[in-house]
Amino acid sequence: MPSPKILVLPGSIRTGSHNGRLAALAVKEFTLADVEVTLVSLSDYPLPIYDADLESKVGPPHNAVKLKQMICAHHGVFVVSPEYNTSVTPLLKNAIDWVSRVRERGDPPLAAYKDRVFALGSASPGPWGGTRSLLALRQILAVGCGALVIGEQVSVPHAEQAFDMMDNLTDTRAAGALKTVAQRLIEVSRLMM
């Protein structure tokens, strides 16, 4: 059976981001599972704040088109979201909004969010591990964009203490949850091929 292509998308570009570390660890999990995996950074796709007037004048920015094409080139997407005020980062929400507006060659609306599966993860210094951001992100993707989002997710509380010197998770529960999410995303992505 062919292997699905998985995209890992961290919602933070901060140097030393806990979510960047979690995303890198997810890449290791997918690599160990022998699937093709791509890690991207939203810093490679700088976008202005979404503005409908700007869109009506010039269309979606080139980087929104490139990011949409990157998402569409994969069967599964693992989104890692920090928690800002119990929600997703403005950076991530803005990227999702711009990508939702890109329509190429007669694409249906929200094409980047259809025919692929999404999984969610978060790491936070707080005791909830970013779970509130994952609730918001699940609503944005599933309800707002019509995406298929698997039920399994990983949240890493007390993230400043959660990684060892090799950037592996020290919490066996969180490490097990990451493995479960990775395996489930691969399984469902295979069904989307």
C-alpha positions as CSV (number, residue, x, y, z in Angstrom):
1,M,0.0,0.0,0.0
2,P,1.4,3.4,-0.9
3,S,2.4,5.8,1.9
4,P,0.6,9.0,2.4
5,K,2.3,12.4,2.4
6,I,2.1,14.2,5.7
7,L,2.6,18.0,6.2
8,V,3.6,19.3,9.7
9,L,2.6,22.9,10.2
10,P,3.5,24.7,13.5
11,G,1.4,27.7,14.3
12,S,4.4,29.5,15.9
13,I,7.5,31.0,14.4
14,R,9.1,32.1,17.7
15,T,12.7,31.0,18.3
16,G,12.7,28.2,20.8
17,S,9.0,27.6,20.5
18,H,7.7,24.6,22.4
19,N,5.3,24.0,19.5
20,G,8.2,24.0,17.1
21,R,9.8,21.4,19.2
22,L,6.7,19.3,19.2
23,A,6.4,19.7,15.5
24,A,10.0,18.5,15.0
25,L,9.2,15.5,17.2
26,A,6.1,14.7,15.1
27,V,8.4,14.7,12.0
28,K,10.5,12.1,13.7
29,E,7.4,10.0,14.4
30,F,6.2,10.2,10.8
31,T,9.7,9.4,9.6
32,L,9.9,6.3,11.8
33,A,6.6,5.2,10.4
34,D,8.2,5.4,6.9
35,V,5.9,8.0,5.4
36,E,6.9,11.1,3.4
37,V,6.8,14.1,5.7
38,T,7.3,17.8,5.1
39,L,7.9,20.4,7.9
40,V,7.1,24.0,6.9
41,S,7.3,27.3,8.7
42,L,4.8,30.0,8.4
43,S,7.8,32.4,8.3
44,D,8.3,31.1,4.8
45,Y,4.8,32.3,3.8
46,P,4.5,35.9,5.2
47,L,1.0,37.2,4.8
48,P,-0.7,40.5,5.5
49,I,-3.6,40.6,7.9
50,Y,-6.6,39.2,6.0
51,D,-8.5,42.1,4.4
52,A,-11.5,41.6,2.1
53,D,-10.8,44.9,0.4
54,L,-7.3,43.9,-0.4
55,E,-8.5,40.6,-1.7
56,S,-11.1,42.2,-3.9
57,K,-8.4,44.5,-5.4
58,V,-5.5,42.1,-6.0
59,G,-6.7,38.6,-5.0
60,P,-5.0,36.4,-2.5
61,P,-1.3,37.0,-1.9
62,H,1.2,34.8,-3.7
63,N,2.2,33.2,-0.4
64,A,-1.4,32.2,0.4
65,V,-1.5,30.5,-3.0
66,K,1.9,28.7,-2.3
67,L,0.7,27.6,1.2
68,K,-2.6,26.3,-0.3
69,Q,-0.7,24.4,-2.9
70,M,1.6,22.9,-0.2
71,I,-1.4,21.7,1.8
72,C,-3.0,20.3,-1.2
73,A,0.1,18.3,-2.1
74,H,-0.4,16.2,1.1
75,H,-2.9,13.7,2.3
76,G,-2.6,14.6,5.9
77,V,-1.8,17.7,7.9
78,F,-0.6,17.8,11.5
79,V,-1.2,21.3,12.9
80,V,0.6,22.3,16.1
81,S,-0.9,25.3,17.8
82,P,0.3,27.4,20.7
83,E,-2.4,28.8,23.0
84,Y,-2.9,32.6,23.0
85,N,-5.7,33.7,25.3
86,T,-7.4,30.4,25.1
87,S,-7.3,30.3,21.3
88,V,-5.0,29.9,18.3
89,T,-2.3,32.3,17.4
90,P,-3.1,35.2,15.1
91,L,-0.4,34.0,12.8
92,L,-2.1,30.6,12.3
93,K,-5.6,32.0,12.1
94,N,-4.5,34.5,9.5
95,A,-2.9,31.8,7.4
96,I,-6.0,29.6,7.6
97,D,-8.2,32.5,6.6
98,W,-6.0,33.4,3.6
99,V,-5.7,29.8,2.4
100,S,-9.5,29.4,2.7
101,R,-9.9,32.2,0.1
102,V,-7.6,30.8,-2.6
103,R,-9.4,29.3,-5.6
104,E,-7.4,28.1,-8.6
105,R,-8.5,26.6,-11.8
106,G,-12.1,26.2,-10.8
107,D,-11.4,24.8,-7.3
108,P,-14.4,24.5,-5.1
109,P,-14.5,26.8,-2.0
110,L,-12.2,25.7,0.8
111,A,-10.3,23.3,-1.5
112,A,-7.2,23.1,0.7
113,Y,-9.4,21.7,3.6
114,K,-11.2,19.0,1.6
115,D,-10.0,15.6,0.6
116,R,-7.3,15.4,3.3
117,V,-7.3,14.8,7.0
118,F,-6.1,17.0,9.8
119,A,-4.6,16.2,13.3
120,L,-4.0,18.6,16.1
121,G,-1.3,19.1,18.8
122,S,-0.2,21.7,21.2
123,A,2.4,22.4,23.8
124,S,2.0,25.1,26.5
125,P,3.7,26.2,29.7
126,G,0.3,26.1,31.4
127,P,-1.3,23.1,33.1
128,W,-3.8,22.5,30.2
129,G,-1.2,21.9,27.5
130,G,-2.9,24.2,25.0
131,T,-6.2,22.1,24.9
132,R,-8.3,25.3,24.7
133,S,-6.5,26.4,21.6
134,L,-7.1,22.9,20.1
135,L,-10.9,23.3,20.8
136,A,-10.8,26.6,18.9
137,L,-8.7,25.2,16.1
138,R,-10.9,22.2,15.7
139,Q,-13.9,24.5,15.4
140,I,-12.1,26.7,12.8
141,L,-11.0,23.7,10.7
142,A,-14.0,21.4,11.0
143,V,-16.9,23.8,11.2
144,G,-15.5,26.9,9.5
145,C,-13.5,25.1,6.7
146,G,-15.3,21.8,6.5
147,A,-12.1,19.8,7.2
148,L,-12.0,16.3,8.5
149,V,-10.2,16.5,11.9
150,I,-9.5,13.3,13.7
151,G,-10.6,13.0,17.3
152,E,-7.2,12.0,18.7
153,Q,-4.9,15.0,19.6
154,V,-1.9,15.6,21.8
155,S,-1.4,18.3,24.3
156,V,1.8,18.9,26.3
157,P,1.4,20.7,29.6
158,H,4.3,22.4,31.4
159,A,6.1,22.5,28.1
160,E,9.2,24.3,29.5
161,Q,9.9,21.0,31.4
162,A,8.4,18.5,28.9
163,F,11.4,17.9,26.7
164,D,14.7,16.3,27.5
165,M,18.1,17.4,26.1
166,M,17.4,15.4,22.9
167,D,14.0,17.1,22.5
168,N,12.1,13.9,23.3
169,L,9.0,14.2,25.5
170,T,9.7,13.2,29.2
171,D,6.0,12.7,29.9
172,T,5.1,9.2,28.8
173,R,1.4,10.1,28.5
174,A,2.2,12.9,26.1
175,A,4.7,10.8,24.2
176,G,2.1,8.0,23.8
177,A,-0.5,10.5,22.7
178,L,1.9,11.8,20.0
179,K,2.5,8.3,18.7
180,T,-1.3,7.6,18.7
181,V,-2.1,10.8,16.8
182,A,0.7,10.1,14.2
183,Q,-0.5,6.5,13.7
184,R,-4.2,7.6,13.4
185,L,-3.3,10.4,11.0
186,I,-1.4,8.0,8.8
187,E,-4.3,5.5,8.8
188,V,-6.9,8.0,7.9
189,S,-4.7,9.7,5.3
190,R,-4.3,6.4,3.6
191,L,-8.1,6.3,3.2
192,M,-7.9,9.7,1.6
193,M,-5.5,8.7,-1.1
